[in-house]
Amino acid sequence: MAFDKSALLSALEQDGVDQSKVSQGGGDYTPPAAGPVQLRFFSYVELGRQEKTYKGVKKSMNLVRIGFELSGPKHPPKEDGTPHTMFIEETLSDNEKAHFVKLFAKMNKAKGAKHMLALLGDAYLGNITHSTVKATAPGGKDRIFANLRDAGETYQITLPEFTNPATGELTQITVKPLVNPEQVFIWNRPDLEQWASIFIEGEYPARTNDAGEIVKKASSKNVIQARIMKAQNFNGSPIETLLKTNGKGLDIPDAETEPEETGLDDTDETTKIPGQSEPVKAAPTGADADAALAAALGG
């Protein structure tokens, strides 16, 4: 049984959650090709309070994981016909300077929704840039990450349309329909259907060296549920209560996190998340991204 998006949105409205309102104040991985990309929003998952380290400083923040399907000339489907996907993470904040607030405003331009959940399945245009993290160990490999932000930390996401400069006519871009099942997890309004939507079946095999010795043990692919169960505020949370009530196991899978873009907030304000009793400290970010095509998306 799939989760009921309409019922969830009604419940969130009852809770007073309105993401359109802002507060004042301060493994081997090949990244998706850089350049223009067509996007379908298919995954919205609130991860709870997670600890992150930035420039040697540990901070605790509520995170949200947002996923898009990729399509277009530079981003054809995989060999099995399914689209490549891309995930970003942000601090779940209502601060006016927060990246999440700015991203939601861009995605919400045509709808006026109060929660990002209402936009699930919608199409967008984006621009992927690459940033490189230099290897620190001798002989190590540089790591390349894909970003949907430009060098100025602005999300390069727009509605699927453009104005022809020669004629002034607005042209709509047809983006491929959604392929993956929608994924949703709302921290304060969980249900078993949402929990099932974020389950990932399967296991990454163990890795061995030339001598046949295991250098990395096998691990579960069920990374999203694992992160939620490792959240600092999981104990006593609505999802822990729900799982216990329904006789579900609370064993945290030994899961390997997949490569993804992580865009933590550049504000350093203490922000209060709706439904949370404690303030959460937002974290800064400093990703250096190539912005060659940012102007084409209007910043």
N, C-alpha and C positions, 0 to 999 in steps of 0.2 A: 504494500500500500504506500503510495507516495504521500509526502507531506502536503498539507493543505495551506497553500500560500495565502489565500484570502483570509482564512481563519487566523493565521499568524499575524498578518497585517492588522486585522481588527484587534487582536490581543495587544500588539505593540502600541496601537493608538490608545487603548485603555490604559496602558502603562505610562502614557505620556511621552513615549520615545518619538522624537522628531528630529531627524538628522539634517533637515533643511535649515534648522535654527542653529546659529553659532553663538559662542560666548566671546566676550571681549578679553583681551589680555595677550600677554606675551606668546661520490661515484664518478664516472666519466660523464662528461656533459658537453654537448654541442649546443651553443646558444642559438636561438632563432636568428635568421638573417636580419641584418640591419636594414632599415628603410621602411617605406610605407607598408601598413598591414591593416587588414580588415579583422574586426574583433566581434565576438559574441560573448556577452557576459553570462557565465553559467555557474559560478561558484561564489557563494558568500558565506564565510565561516568565521564565527567569533571564537578565538582561541583561548580566551581567558587571560589571566595575568601571567606574563612570561618574563623571565629575566634575560636581558640582553647586555652584551658588553660592547661599549663604544669607546675607543681610544683608552682602553684599560680600565674604564669606569663601568661598573655594573649598575643597571637601572631596571626597575620593575615597571611594566606597563601593560595595559590591556591591548591586545593585538587583534586585528581582523585580517583574514586571508581572502583575497579577491582573485578569481580565476577567469581567464578569457580563452576561448577557442580562437585559433589563428587561421586566416585564409587569405587568398589573393595571389597575384603572380609570383611573389617572392616566397610565399609560404604555402606550398602545395601540401596535400594530405600525406600521411605516412604510407608505407607500402601496403598496410592493411586497409587503407581507405579512411582511417580516422584522422581528425585534424590534430596538429600539434597544439599544445596548450602552454599558457604562460601564467604564472602566479606572482602576485605582489603582496607585500604585507605592509600595513600601516598601523600606527597607534590609533586606536578607536577613540577619537577626541572630538569635542564640539568647539574647540578653540578656533577662532577666526583665522589663525595663521597655520592651522594644522593641514597637512597634505591630504588627509582623508576628507576634510571639509571642502577643499578646493577640487579634489577629484569628483566627489559627489555632485558638486555644483555643475561641473562640466557634463557629467553623465546624465544629470537630471534636467538639463536645459529645456527639453521639450515637454516634460511631464509634470513638474511641480510636485513630485512625490515627497512624502515625509520620511521614507526609509528606503535604503538602497535595495532592499529585498523586492520592492515593487518594480525595479528595473531589470530583474532577472530575465534573461532571454533576449534582451535588447541588443541591437547592433550599433557598432561604432567604427570610426576610423582612428588609426593610431600611427605612431612612428617609433620604431624600435631603434635604439642606439646601443652601442657596446661600450663597456668600461672594463679596464684591465687592472687587476690586482697583482702586483709583482710578487714573484716567489721569494720567500725569505730564506729558505733552506738552500744550501749549495746543490746545484743540479736539479732543483725543483722546477716545476712548470708554472708559468704565469697563468692566472685564472681569468677567464673572460666571462663577464656577466651581461645579460640582456636587460635593458631598461626601457621603461615607457616614459621616462622623464628626460628633459634636456639638461645641458650643463648648468643651467640656472635653476634646476630642481623643479621645473614646471612640467606637469603631466601633459604629454602630447596625445591627447584623446579628444576627439570631436564627434559630433553627430555625423552619420553617413551621408553627407551632402556637401556640395561646394558650389560657389557662384562662378559661372563662366565669366572671366574678365572681359571678354570680347562682346558678349551680349547682355550681361547682367542677369541672365536666367539662372535660377536655382536648380541644380541637377541632383537627383537622389541616386545614391549608390546602392546597388542590390548586393547585400552580404549573404553568404551561404547560410542556410538555416542551421539551427542548433543540432548537433549530433550527440554529444554526451548528455547523460541524465543530469538534471540540475542538482547542485549540492547546496544545502542550506544547514546552518546550525546557529541558532539564536541562544546565547548563553542563559538568559533569564526566562526563556520560554521553550525549553527543549521538549521533544517528544521522541518516541522510538523511531518514527518515520524519518525525522531529521538525522538521527544517529545512524540509521541504516544508509542514508544517502551519502554519508562521508566515509563509509567503510571501503577499504581497498583490499581486495583479495590477493593472495600470492606472497611469494617470498623471494628476496634477492639471494642468489646462491653464494655459498662461501667462496672466498678467493684464496688461492694458494700460490706459493712461490715456485720456482723451478725445481725445488727439492720435494715438492708435493706437500709442504707444510702449510697449514692454514694460517694465513696472515690476517684474515678478517672473516669472522664467523657469519653464517647465514643470518639474515634479518628480515623481519616482516615488512611488507610494503604498506601496511596499514598506518601510515605516518600521521594522518590528521587526527584520528581518534587518540593515538599515542600522545600527541602534543597536548591535546585537551586534558587527558588524564594526568599529565605531568604538570599542568598549570598550578601555580602557587595557591590559587583559590579554588582548586577542585574539591578539596575536602569540605563537606558541608554544602556544596553547590547544588543547584537544582538538578544537574545531570547526574551527580553521584547519587542523590536521593532517588531519582527515577530508575537508575540501573539497579540499585539495591532493591527497590520496591518490586521490580519485575524479574528479580532473580537472575540478572545478567552478571557475568563475571566482571571483576574489577582488576584483573591482571593487566598490567600495562605491557603491551607488546614491545619486544626488542626491535624497534623500527629504525630504519635508516632514513634520515631526512633527505628529500630529493632536492636537486639544485633549483633555486628559484631566486627571483629578484626580491630583495628585502628593502623596502623604502621606509625606514623609521622616521618619525616626525622630527622636523628641524626646530620646533618650538621647545622652549625649556620652561613651560608653564605647568603648574599643577592643575590638572583638569579633572572634573568629576563626571564620570560616565553615568548616564541614566540607569538606575537600578543597582548601582554599586554604592556601598556604604563608605568606602574609603577613597580618597583622591589617588590618582595615578600620575606618576611623573613621566612626562613625555620625553622622548630621547631624540638627540640630534642625528643628522645624517650628513655625509659628505661625499656621496658617490660622484665620480667624475665621468660624465657621459659626453659622447660626441653629439653635437647639436646641428649638424650640417643641414638637416631637412626640417628643423624646428619651425622656421618661418613659414613653411608651406602649410603648417597646421595652425597658424595664427597664435602660437604661444599659449 
